[in-house]
Amino acid sequence: MVRQSDTFQDSDQSTAFVPQVKICGLTQPDEAVACAELGAAAIGFVFYPPSPRFVSDEQAERIARQLPAHVSTVGVFVDEPFVQIMRKVARCGLNAVQLHGGEPPELGERLLLEGLIVLRGLYVNKRPRLEEADSYPASAYLVEWAGGPLPGGNAQTWEWGSIAPFCRGKPVVMAGGLSPDNIAQAIAQASPDAVDVSSGVEARPGRKDVGRVQAFLHAVVSSSPFRKPRKIFRNAQGNCMKFCLTE
């Protein structure tokens, strides 16, 4: 449980230039609740069996039930059909879906029509590329550098500033290789609307280190983006965001 002294209440004005934070790969209810209490706007559940952060429907449902209503719950899928995704949305109480495989554009469009937040994974260095964004209906684009054995960024750092022009024109969740040590630099270079972290705040795969989550969120709120970010996770209430204070 996060102590009140470890968080602070931000005003609307002070959070206006703070990117939202999605923390992905949660597997334990207590860690997910701690992330929410510290200020995460969204919690991600990985429904991709090869991942060490994979969760069953039962696990995701149990965690989602314990989260406050203002925190978005995101299901991460790789090449799952519409019907299977919607079953998990209903079972686990998800309000957002992240497509991280070779899904056709029509899938994103159908999910948007269901009233879901849709994050479409795009890559700097492989397909689907940033240049293809207009072909993929989505609420926002999760952008990272492809590399490693699994879909996604595989904790690889990259030249975040290279996507700054894309961030100006499209709603972006920046991911890949982010940690408490580099997130302020990454935000200053790219100025995304939101950031996504997983391994950068872990004790081991699938287990979050609450101290590192606290440090990450503090670095985000202390960062210097060069533009006002868009609000991607609409459930998250900016005036209720809490960020850690280091002692």
C-alpha positions in Angstrom: 0.0 0.0 0.0 1.3 3.5 -0.9 1.6 5.8 2.1 0.0 9.3 1.7 3.4 10.9 2.3 4.7 9.2 -0.9 2.2 11.0 -3.1 0.9 14.4 -3.7 -2.3 15.9 -5.2 -1.6 17.9 -8.4 -3.7 20.8 -9.7 -5.2 20.8 -13.2 -2.7 23.5 -14.1 0.4 21.6 -12.9 -0.6 18.4 -14.8 -1.5 20.2 -18.0 1.9 19.4 -19.5 2.4 16.0 -17.9 2.1 13.0 -20.3 -0.1 10.2 -19.1 1.6 7.0 -17.9 0.6 3.5 -18.9 2.3 0.7 -16.9 2.1 -2.6 -18.7 2.6 -6.2 -17.9 1.0 -6.3 -14.4 0.3 -9.7 -13.0 -0.3 -9.0 -9.3 -3.3 -7.1 -7.8 -1.3 -5.4 -5.1 1.3 -4.1 -7.5 -1.4 -2.9 -9.9 -3.2 -1.0 -7.1 0.1 0.6 -6.0 0.7 1.8 -9.6 -2.7 3.3 -9.7 -2.3 5.0 -6.4 0.9 6.5 -7.5 -0.6 8.1 -10.5 -0.7 5.7 -13.5 -3.5 6.6 -15.9 -3.6 3.1 -17.4 -2.7 -0.5 -16.4 -1.9 -3.0 -19.2 -2.6 -6.8 -19.2 -0.7 -8.9 -21.7 -2.8 -11.6 -23.3 0.0 -13.1 -25.4 1.0 -16.5 -24.1 4.7 -16.4 -25.1 5.3 -13.3 -23.0 6.6 -13.8 -19.4 4.0 -11.2 -18.4 1.1 -13.2 -19.8 -2.0 -13.2 -17.6 -5.1 -15.4 -17.8 -8.6 -14.0 -18.0 -9.0 -14.8 -14.3 -5.9 -12.9 -13.3 -6.8 -9.9 -15.3 -10.4 -9.8 -14.0 -9.2 -10.1 -10.4 -6.8 -7.2 -10.9 -9.2 -5.0 -12.8 -11.8 -5.3 -10.1 -9.5 -3.8 -7.6 -8.5 -0.7 -9.6 -10.2 2.7 -9.2 -12.6 3.7 -11.9 -10.5 6.5 -13.2 -7.7 4.1 -14.3 -8.0 2.7 -17.8 -7.5 -1.1 -18.2 -5.8 -2.0 -21.4 -5.7 -5.5 -23.0 -2.6 -6.2 -25.1 -3.3 -8.5 -28.0 -1.2 -10.0 -30.8 -3.2 -11.2 -33.9 -6.3 -12.2 -31.9 -9.7 -12.1 -33.8 -12.4 -9.6 -32.9 -14.6 -12.1 -31.1 -11.9 -13.3 -28.9 -10.8 -9.8 -28.0 -14.4 -8.8 -27.2 -14.8 -11.8 -24.9 -11.8 -10.7 -22.9 -13.1 -7.1 -22.9 -16.4 -8.3 -21.4 -14.9 -10.8 -19.0 -12.0 -8.7 -17.7 -13.7 -5.3 -17.7 -11.3 -3.7 -20.2 -12.0 -0.2 -21.7 -9.0 -0.1 -24.0 -7.3 -2.5 -26.5 -3.7 -2.5 -27.7 -3.1 -4.2 -31.1 0.5 -5.3 -31.3 0.7 -7.7 -34.2 -0.2 -7.7 -37.9 -3.9 -7.0 -37.4 -5.8 -5.6 -40.4 -7.0 -2.0 -40.2 -10.6 -3.2 -40.1 -10.1 -4.7 -36.7 -9.2 -1.4 -35.2 -12.3 0.2 -36.8 -14.6 -2.4 -35.4 -13.2 -2.0 -31.9 -13.6 1.8 -32.0 -17.2 1.3 -32.9 -17.6 -0.7 -29.7 -16.6 2.4 -27.8 -13.1 1.2 -26.8 -9.9 3.1 -26.7 -7.7 1.5 -29.4 -3.9 1.7 -29.3 -2.3 0.6 -32.6 1.3 -0.5 -32.3 3.6 1.1 -34.9 7.4 0.8 -35.3 10.2 3.1 -36.3 12.1 0.4 -38.1 9.7 -2.2 -39.4 6.1 -2.7 -40.4 3.6 -1.4 -39.5 5.6 1.8 -39.8 4.8 5.4 -38.7 4.2 6.3 -42.4 1.3 3.8 -42.4 -0.6 5.4 -39.5 -3.4 6.8 -41.6 -4.2 3.3 -42.8 -4.9 2.2 -39.2 -8.0 3.6 -37.4 -7.0 4.1 -33.7 -7.4 6.4 -30.7 -3.6 6.7 -30.5 -0.5 5.0 -31.8 1.9 3.2 -29.5 5.3 3.8 -31.1 8.6 2.0 -30.4 11.7 0.5 -31.9 11.3 -3.2 -33.0 13.9 -5.7 -31.9 14.2 -8.9 -29.9 12.2 -12.2 -29.8 8.8 -10.8 -28.8 6.4 -8.2 -30.4 7.2 -4.8 -28.9 10.3 -3.0 -27.9 11.9 -5.7 -25.8 13.4 -3.0 -23.5 15.6 -1.6 -26.2 16.5 2.1 -26.0 16.4 4.1 -29.2 16.4 7.7 -30.6 13.2 9.0 -29.1 13.6 12.4 -30.6 13.2 11.0 -34.1 9.4 10.7 -33.6 8.9 14.3 -32.4 7.4 15.4 -35.8 5.0 12.4 -35.7 4.0 13.3 -32.1 3.0 16.8 -33.2 0.6 15.4 -35.8 -0.8 12.2 -34.1 -1.7 11.1 -30.6 1.2 9.0 -29.4 2.1 6.7 -26.6 5.9 6.3 -26.6 7.4 3.0 -25.5 10.5 1.0 -25.6 13.5 1.0 -23.2 12.1 3.6 -20.9 13.2 3.7 -17.2 13.4 6.1 -14.3 16.9 7.1 -15.5 16.0 8.1 -19.1 12.3 9.0 -19.1 12.8 12.7 -18.6 15.3 12.9 -21.5 12.9 10.9 -23.7 10.0 13.2 -23.0 12.1 16.3 -23.6 13.2 14.9 -27.0 9.9 13.6 -28.3 7.1 15.3 -26.2 4.6 12.3 -26.6 1.1 12.4 -25.2 1.7 9.4 -23.0 4.4 6.9 -22.2 4.4 3.2 -21.6 6.7 1.3 -19.3 7.1 -2.3 -18.4 10.5 -3.9 -17.8 12.0 -0.5 -16.8 10.1 -0.6 -13.5 10.4 -4.4 -12.8 12.1 -6.4 -10.2 11.9 -9.4 -12.6 9.6 -10.1 -15.6 6.0 -9.7 -14.5 6.8 -8.3 -11.1 6.8 -4.5 -10.6 9.2 -2.8 -8.2 7.0 -0.1 -6.6 10.0 2.0 -5.7 11.0 2.1 -9.4 7.4 2.9 -10.4 7.5 5.8 -7.9 10.8 7.1 -9.3 9.5 6.8 -12.9 6.3 8.8 -12.1 8.3 11.4 -10.3 10.6 11.8 -13.3 7.6 12.1 -15.6 6.0 14.9 -13.6 9.3 16.7 -13.4 10.0 16.4 -17.1 10.0 19.2 -19.7 7.9 18.4 -22.8 7.8 21.1 -25.4 4.0 21.0 -26.1 0.8 20.3 -24.2 0.0 16.5 -24.5 -3.3 15.2 -25.7 -5.4 13.1 -23.2 -5.5 9.6 -24.5 -6.8 7.6 -21.5 -10.1 9.5 -21.1 -11.0 7.7 -17.9 -8.0 9.2 -16.1 -8.8 12.3 -14.2 -6.0 14.8 -14.5 -6.9 16.6 -11.2 -6.7 13.2 -9.4 -3.3 12.2 -10.6 -0.8 11.4 -7.8 2.9 11.3 -8.3 5.6 10.1 -6.0 7.8 12.5 -4.1 11.3 11.2 -3.3 12.2 11.6 0.3 
